[in-house]
Amino acid sequence: MFDSREKIALFIDGANLYAASKSLGFDIDYRRLLSSFQSKGYLLRAYYYTALIEDQEYSSIRPLIDWLDYNGYKVVTKPAKEFTDSSGRRKIKGNMDIELAIDAMEQAEVVDHLVIFSGDGDFTTLVEALQRKGRKVSVVSSLATQPPMIADDLRRQADHFIDLVSLKKEVGRDPSERPQRQAPVQSNDDEDDEFYDD
């Protein structure tokens, strides 16, 4: 699947990867993820995409973003949009698909193999476009979750599908091994809050 001579770039849909690993019962160890793919070929870039809620004094994702930024990842963020739906529930919308697609198309000029960490079916057209440029595309998500986290069209279009559960030993960490945070963690898991990524 990987050729050691290949130039590789990773494109991580942060919210999607987090949801998949959480459903599978493990955390992603981003240091191990980076070294795992560095050993598979020549890793040129690793992008991490996430929307941030700007008005929060402390975001639980901020320490991760800062760590990734200083440890070999190109972090791409934008403010999430907050709104109240017709039933009065607070919703947060933060879609990074366009940013990921543009970066992938630009990197296709210099890399051989693009690895997309997302099961979002919206990326099927992107995968097709990258393949027309002669690039190999792998998609990392999961069929092992209930329901599966990967769109069937995306899985079929990709040159290779890598089930996240198969990477657990390589890049996973038990949630109990999470480093303790110094600052108080403000959760976004209120029952009335929902996060939309579409």
C-alpha positions, 0 to 999 in steps of 0.5 A: 500500500505504501512505497518507501520512495513515495512523498506522502501528505496527511490531511486530518479532518480533526472533528471526524477523526476525533469522533471515529476514535472516540467511537472505537474507544481510544485516543489518537497519539499524534506523535505516534501517528506522525512517526508511523507515517514517517516510516512509511515513506517521505512525509512532506506535510501533515495538515490538521483541520478544525473549527474553533469557538472563538469567544470561549475563554478556554477551549479544551482543544486549544492545548492540542492545537498548540502542541500540533502546531509546534510538533510537525503539523500544519494546523488550519483553523477557522472560527466556528459559527454559533446559532440557535435552531428553531427549537431553541437549541444552541448549535455550532457549525464548523466545516473545514472541507473546502480548506482541506480540498484546496490544500490537497489539490495544491499538494497533489502537484508535489506528493505521490500519495495523499492520506485523508483522515475522514469518512465524509462522503463529500470528499469523494469528488476530491479523491476522484480529482486527485486520482485524475492527477495520477495521485494515489489516495488512501482514506482512514476512517472506520467500518467497525463503528455502529453506524460505520463512520465512512461513506460507502462512496468514499471507501469505494473511490479511494485507492486504499481504505485503512480502518482506524481500528487497524491502526489502534496499536500503532497510533492509539492511546487509552483515554486513561493515559490522557495527560492531566490539564492544568487549566479547567476544561470547559466542556462543550458536551452540554445536552442542548449543544450540538456540533455540525460539520456539514 
